[in-house]
């Protein structure tokens, strides 16, 4: 009966807020609805297919690199041809200080974990421009192999900086 009541609340009382559900007398249904709400929000976040280019006070790539150089580099790499070292040189990162390269890394580290994981790496070109394409699985693996010197399956800030300046 608790589940039926919760479903009626969801279907019959828009807009739905979790505060409305606290009156349901069955704690397990409330917990289930909390879980479903969180799961839905997470799924919605993942469905965006690319990282945001700007988040709060976080820097954007054009704060660090010239838009025309980014565009030229993105245009130079058609599908299955991405070479991170050449790309970094084309956008002017090879000439940047280690400190500024690390700022670029922080823009690309969408989740703020201190690492660029394989899933983030797939969308790395979108971090340079919303017009950037997704890397193919092969390009993503090759990029990860080139940069991940300690073999932990993710790229740390120092590994990234080292790859840029190789």
BAFI-3210 file (N, C-alpha, C; in Angstrom, 3 decimals, decimal comma, padded with zeros to 6 digits):
// residues 166
n [1|2|3|4|5|6|7|8|9|10|11|12|13|14|15|16|17|18|19|20|21|22|23|24|25|26|27|28|29|30|31|32|33|34|35|36|37|38|39|40|41|42|43|44|45|46|47|48|49|50|51|52|53|54|55|56|57|58|59|60|61|62|63|64|65|66|67|68|69|70|71|72|73|74|75|76|77|78|79|80|81|82|83|84|85|86|87|88|89|90|91|92|93|94|95|96|97|98|99|100|101|102|103|104|105|106|107|108|109|110|111|112|113|114|115|116|117|118|119|120|121|122|123|124|125|126|127|128|129|130|131|132|133|134|135|136|137|138|139|140|141|142|143|144|145|146|147|148|149|150|151|152|153|154|155|156|157|158|159|160|161|162|163|164|165|166]
n.u [000,817|002,014|003,713|001,876|000,696|002,878|003,342|000,980|001,360|003,520|002,449|000,131|000,521|002,057|004,276|006,863|008,559|011,119|010,513|007,752|007,413|008,046|005,930|004,941|004,234|005,784|008,996|010,746|009,790|010,121|012,926|013,468|012,397|014,072|016,485|015,815|015,406|017,966|019,401|018,159|018,934|021,712|021,857|020,817|022,805|024,952|023,988|024,489|026,699|029,038|031,556|030,853|031,697|032,139|032,080|030,853|033,275|035,309|037,997|037,951|038,890|039,577|040,539|043,099|044,220|044,489|041,560|041,536|043,750|042,990|040,761|041,996|043,679|041,776|040,430|042,418|042,564|041,000|038,595|040,008|042,652|043,868|046,510|047,908|050,308|051,040|048,707|048,740|050,995|050,117|048,051|049,496|050,401|052,792|054,712|054,012|054,304|054,976|053,218|051,013|050,221|049,312|047,090|045,484|045,080|043,474|041,137|040,333|039,939|037,177|035,562|036,982|038,702|041,436|042,567|042,514|040,332|039,665|037,057|036,574|038,615|037,832|036,169|037,827|038,499|036,247|036,569|038,305|036,869|033,409|032,741|034,444|035,212|034,263|036,727|037,732|037,405|039,835|041,614|041,358|042,381|045,031|045,923|045,717|047,579|049,931|050,215|049,818|051,991|052,466|050,791|048,231|045,807|044,727|045,215|047,418|048,082|050,830|051,717|050,311|051,387|054,020|053,689|052,835|055,130|057,031]
n.v [-001,204|001,213|001,727|002,147|004,545|006,269|006,264|007,453|010,000|010,827|010,742|012,291|014,792|017,097|019,956|017,657|017,359|016,302|016,963|016,779|014,117|013,299|012,962|010,484|007,422|005,166|004,304|002,847|003,190|005,926|006,020|004,524|006,230|008,456|007,317|006,708|009,288|010,437|008,675|009,205|011,904|011,581|009,952|011,729|013,677|012,169|011,703|013,912|013,794|015,278|017,246|020,189|023,418|025,551|026,170|027,612|029,430|028,329|028,152|028,667|027,192|029,118|031,126|030,491|029,659|030,581|031,147|030,879|029,255|026,933|026,188|025,761|023,582|021,638|021,322|020,180|017,526|014,862|012,167|009,289|010,157|011,516|012,939|013,413|014,798|016,333|017,827|019,306|020,858|022,348|023,923|025,554|024,762|023,439|025,396|026,662|027,500|025,131|025,540|026,820|024,824|022,989|024,356|024,137|021,399|021,302|022,468|020,503|018,352|017,438|016,393|017,160|015,483|015,352|013,803|012,710|010,583|007,610|007,829|010,595|011,379|010,579|012,641|014,818|016,715|018,282|019,755|021,672|023,039|023,570|022,593|020,526|017,131|013,793|011,555|008,552|005,128|003,808|005,982|007,144|005,120|005,016|007,608|007,509|005,465|006,709|008,790|007,836|007,126|005,773|003,636|003,436|003,685|006,171|009,686|011,729|015,062|015,736|013,788|014,557|017,100|016,343|014,839|016,839|018,421|016,686]
n.w [000,000|000,660|-001,508|-003,576|-002,687|-002,859|-005,613|-006,491|-005,427|-006,981|-009,610|-009,491|-008,307|-009,466|-009,239|-008,384|-005,400|-003,202|-000,605|-000,425|-000,164|002,358|003,981|003,527|005,001|004,974|005,418|003,759|001,181|000,879|000,966|-001,324|-003,273|-002,936|-003,754|-006,439|-007,425|-007,149|-008,783|-011,232|-011,635|-011,837|-014,115|-015,981|-015,938|-016,998|-019,534|-021,035|-022,667|-022,956|-021,317|-019,362|-020,657|-019,084|-015,696|-012,991|-011,279|-012,639|-014,905|-018,470|-021,602|-023,519|-021,938|-021,644|-024,066|-027,554|-029,412|-032,257|-032,760|-031,445|-033,010|-035,509|-034,886|-034,117|-036,539|-038,033|-037,351|-038,399|-038,001|-036,421|-036,628|-034,591|-032,798|-029,837|-029,040|-031,305|-031,521|-029,098|-029,578|-031,798|-030,693|-029,107|-026,631|-026,052|-025,902|-023,613|-020,098|-017,448|-015,364|-016,599|-018,381|-016,562|-015,679|-017,937|-017,828|-015,523|-016,471|-018,237|-016,534|-015,701|-013,595|-011,408|-010,021|-010,002|-011,812|-015,238|-016,328|-018,314|-019,412|-019,326|-020,982|-023,513|-024,315|-024,482|-026,476|-026,619|-024,403|-025,226|-027,152|-027,790|-030,224|-030,639|-031,483|-030,394|-029,200|-030,824|-029,692|-030,105|-030,416|-027,899|-026,219|-027,209|-026,562|-023,768|-023,225|-024,097|-022,260|-019,613|-017,463|-015,037|-015,111|-013,934|-015,154|-015,569|-016,160|-014,535|-013,272|-013,463|-015,248|-017,498|-018,016|-018,548|-020,921|-022,687|-022,847|-023,933]
ca.u [000,000|002,901|004,191|000,759|000,565|004,003|003,099|-000,068|001,970|004,347|001,635|-001,021|000,805|003,222|005,623|007,282|009,755|011,312|009,871|006,384|007,393|008,332|004,685|004,621|004,513|006,623|010,361|011,433|009,344|010,804|014,308|013,449|012,178|015,306|017,435|015,408|015,650|019,414|019,776|017,686|019,792|023,009|021,668|020,649|024,146|025,755|023,429|024,889|027,716|030,270|031,711|030,530|032,859|032,303|031,362|031,123|034,471|036,324|038,532|037,620|040,097|039,954|041,277|044,484|044,672|043,842|040,475|041,866|044,684|042,180|039,973|042,923|044,117|040,632|040,169|043,517|042,474|039,763|038,429|041,078|043,974|044,277|047,827|047,897|051,511|050,916|047,598|049,206|051,901|049,330|047,284|050,443|050,663|054,188|055,476|053,508|054,976|054,383|052,094|049,861|049,774|048,544|045,786|044,733|044,679|042,367|039,929|039,955|039,551|035,794|035,009|037,814|039,312|042,888|042,967|041,647|040,056|039,409|035,768|036,771|039,554|037,068|035,559|038,833|038,476|035,135|037,113|038,958|035,823|032,156|032,715|035,373|034,579|034,638|037,788|037,314|037,937|041,253|042,350|041,336|043,342|046,381|046,214|045,931|048,842|051,030|050,330|049,733|053,319|052,481|049,941|047,050|044,594|044,259|046,305|047,589|048,476|052,245|051,819|049,800|052,380|055,165|053,321|052,796|056,491|057,944]
ca.v [000,000|002,380|001,955|002,747|005,933|007,019|006,402|008,457|011,302|011,152|010,935|013,179|016,056|017,844|019,444|016,761|017,678|015,276|017,409|016,272|012,680|013,007|012,628|009,077|006,751|003,981|004,788|002,166|003,816|007,215|005,724|004,111|007,422|009,232|006,609|006,889|010,693|010,601|007,906|009,951|013,078|011,102|009,507|012,938|014,258|011,359|011,737|015,141|013,377|016,037|018,068|021,597|024,220|026,545|025,801|028,531|030,247|027,538|028,728|028,034|027,015|030,362|031,959|030,027|029,436|031,421|030,421|030,547|028,120|025,764|025,814|025,224|022,254|020,727|021,069|019,389|016,116|014,147|010,924|008,282|010,720|012,382|012,749|014,428|015,640|017,310|018,715|020,228|021,808|023,234|024,903|026,413|024,306|023,015|026,602|027,203|027,092|023,960|026,039|027,048|023,511|022,405|025,036|023,481|020,112|021,519|022,690|019,207|017,459|017,891|016,012|017,721|014,403|015,422|012,868|012,583|009,165|007,223|008,352|012,029|011,510|010,414|013,935|015,839|017,791|019,165|020,645|022,771|023,775|022,806|021,983|019,400|015,823|012,743|010,670|007,161|004,256|003,565|007,217|007,302|004,139|005,437|008,795|007,041|004,724|007,673|009,701|007,163|006,553|004,884|002,477|003,348|003,784|007,553|010,638|012,729|016,386|015,719|012,977|015,396|018,135|015,676|014,501|018,085|018,925|015,661]
ca.w [000,000|000,686|-002,862|-004,313|-002,234|-003,421|-007,052|-006,650|-005,164|-008,146|-010,803|-009,340|-007,638|-009,965|-009,393|-007,321|-004,635|-002,175|000,633|-000,427|000,101|003,758|004,664|003,289|006,268|004,794|005,196|002,662|-000,063|000,818|000,599|-002,714|-004,088|-002,881|-004,604|-007,830|-007,782|-007,302|-009,964|-012,399|-011,810|-012,297|-015,498|-016,776|-016,038|-017,914|-020,881|-021,724|-023,632|-022,948|-020,125|-019,552|-020,982|-018,042|-014,491|-011,894|-011,441|-013,318|-016,124|-019,742|-022,402|-024,203|-020,995|-021,681|-025,438|-028,571|-030,099|-033,642|-032,739|-031,081|-034,188|-036,515|-034,438|-034,197|-037,961|-038,600|-036,974|-038,750|-037,229|-036,425|-036,894|-033,482|-032,187|-028,768|-029,020|-032,400|-031,169|-028,060|-030,218|-032,662|-029,901|-028,400|-025,262|-025,899|-025,559|-022,347|-018,863|-016,782|-014,557|-017,473|-018,872|-015,461|-015,692|-019,011|-017,257|-014,588|-017,268|-018,825|-015,440|-015,503|-012,294|-010,347|-009,248|-010,061|-012,868|-016,407|-016,497|-019,698|-019,872|-019,572|-022,098|-024,756|-024,636|-024,206|-027,479|-026,266|-023,383|-025,930|-027,860|-027,870|-031,549|-030,689|-031,653|-029,449|-029,664|-031,002|-028,640|-030,406|-030,108|-026,444|-025,658|-027,588|-025,757|-022,396|-023,207|-024,249|-021,111|-018,310|-017,202|-013,869|-015,397|-013,068|-015,952|-015,621|-016,383|-013,485|-013,737|-013,836|-016,464|-018,584|-018,292|-019,163|-022,297|-023,462|-023,044|-024,473]
c.u [000,860|003,383|003,108|000,598|001,669|003,811|002,022|000,472|002,756|003,480|000,594|-000,701|002,033|003,202|006,044|008,567|009,886|010,657|008,431|006,313|007,649|007,076|004,272|005,077|005,440|008,054|011,055|011,024|010,028|012,254|014,414|013,290|013,396|016,332|017,105|015,657|017,126|019,890|019,364|018,587|021,160|022,921|021,520|021,995|024,985|025,257|023,846|025,972|028,978|030,329|031,295|031,801|033,122|031,476|031,756|032,313|035,580|036,723|038,000|038,882|040,538|040,556|042,773|045,071|043,896|042,783|040,817|042,848|043,953|041,413|040,851|043,364|042,978|040,328|041,217|043,375|041,093|039,714|039,597|042,468|044,530|045,631|047,959|049,115|051,448|049,809|048,052|050,159|051,119|048,546|048,186|050,795|052,124|055,068|055,054|054,365|054,271|053,155|050,840|049,332|048,924|047,180|044,892|044,222|043,459|041,057|039,423|039,501|038,158|035,269|035,852|038,523|040,835|043,452|042,017|041,513|039,691|038,108|035,847|037,636|038,850|036,499|036,537|038,798|037,316|035,547|037,840|037,935|034,564|032,014|033,669|034,620|034,978|035,798|037,198|037,885|039,432|042,101|042,437|042,367|044,778|046,826|046,543|047,268|050,032|051,260|050,435|051,029|053,342|051,534|048,707|045,736|043,990|045,472|046,308|048,112|049,937|052,479|051,365|050,839|053,603|054,889|053,348|054,216|057,498|058,568]
c.v [001,267|002,716|002,607|004,221|006,795|007,258|007,450|009,860|011,741|011,519|012,033|014,542|016,761|019,255|018,631|017,271|016,627|015,676|016,917|014,813|012,329|012,632|011,170|008,288|005,560|004,427|004,110|002,749|005,165|007,008|005,325|005,329|008,346|008,617|006,837|008,320|010,940|009,883|008,632|011,152|012,672|010,671|010,709|013,624|013,497|011,438|012,979|014,895|014,222|016,889|019,507|022,378|025,272|026,129|026,745|029,420|029,517|028,218|027,997|028,047|028,300|031,398|031,671|029,925|030,323|030,614|030,017|029,371|026,824|025,274|025,164|023,804|021,240|020,351|020,146|017,893|015,547|012,859|009,955|008,852|011,522|011,961|013,813|015,339|016,717|018,321|019,755|021,276|022,824|024,291|025,800|025,965|023,927|024,196|027,202|026,744|025,868|024,383|026,230|025,752|022,833|023,082|024,447|022,134|020,284|021,812|021,352|018,188|017,863|017,579|016,506|016,695|014,496|014,485|013,023|011,085|008,893|007,808|009,858|012,247|011,408|011,760|015,108|016,984|018,752|020,120|021,837|023,654|022,920|022,111|020,800|018,079|014,888|011,963|009,274|006,345|004,014|004,787|007,433|006,379|004,567|006,646|008,371|006,318|005,677|008,488|009,004|006,413|005,591|003,695|002,336|003,516|005,174|008,467|011,674|014,029|016,421|014,880|013,790|016,434|017,518|015,316|015,746|018,540|017,879|016,124]
c.w [000,000|-000,719|-003,719|-003,954|-002,831|-004,907|-007,302|-006,414|-006,388|-009,343|-010,674|-008,742|-008,197|-009,403|-008,166|-006,685|-003,560|-000,856|000,722|000,005|001,564|004,532|004,433|004,511|006,142|004,462|004,013|001,313|-000,216|000,402|-000,861|-003,622|-004,078|-003,829|-006,080|-008,298|-008,025|-008,556|-011,234|-012,672|-012,352|-013,757|-016,425|-016,991|-017,057|-019,347|-021,666|-022,770|-023,666|-021,697|-020,391|-019,852|-019,912|-016,852|-013,369|-012,196|-012,176|-014,624|-017,352|-020,600|-023,090|-023,247|-021,092|-023,088|-026,406|-029,316|-031,533|-033,730|-032,362|-032,303|-035,251|-036,146|-034,518|-035,644|-038,576|-038,340|-037,281|-037,933|-037,474|-036,702|-035,721|-032,920|-031,101|-028,776|-030,106|-032,087|-030,151|-028,637|-031,058|-031,874|-029,057|-027,002|-025,034|-025,468|-024,219|-021,169|-018,277|-015,980|-015,420|-018,088|-017,801|-015,318|-016,792|-018,511|-016,355|-015,310|-017,804|-017,779|-014,959|-014,107|-011,114|-009,497|-009,175|-011,109|-014,051|-016,644|-017,949|-020,232|-020,145|-020,814|-023,445|-025,238|-024,505|-025,219|-027,243|-025,139|-023,985|-026,643|-027,902|-029,216|-031,682|-030,797|-030,514|-030,037|-029,862|-029,849|-028,847|-030,068|-028,597|-025,799|-025,974|-026,764|-024,328|-022,272|-023,270|-022,977|-019,760|-018,001|-016,021|-014,009|-014,529|-013,822|-016,026|-015,737|-015,260|-014,068|-014,183|-015,093|-017,677|-018,990|-018,985|-020,619|-023,181|-023,793|-023,524|-025,757]
res [x|x|x|x|x|x|x|x|x|x|x|x|x|x|x|x|x|x|x|x|x|x|x|x|x|x|x|x|x|x|x|x|x|x|x|x|x|x|x|x|x|x|x|x|x|x|x|x|x|x|x|x|x|x|x|x|x|x|x|x|x|x|x|x|x|x|x|x|x|x|x|x|x|x|x|x|x|x|x|x|x|x|x|x|x|x|x|x|x|x|x|x|x|x|x|x|x|x|x|x|x|x|x|x|x|x|x|x|x|x|x|x|x|x|x|x|x|x|x|x|x|x|x|x|x|x|x|x|x|x|x|x|x|x|x|x|x|x|x|x|x|x|x|x|x|x|x|x|x|x|x|x|x|x|x|x|x|x|x|x|x|x|x|x|x|x]
***
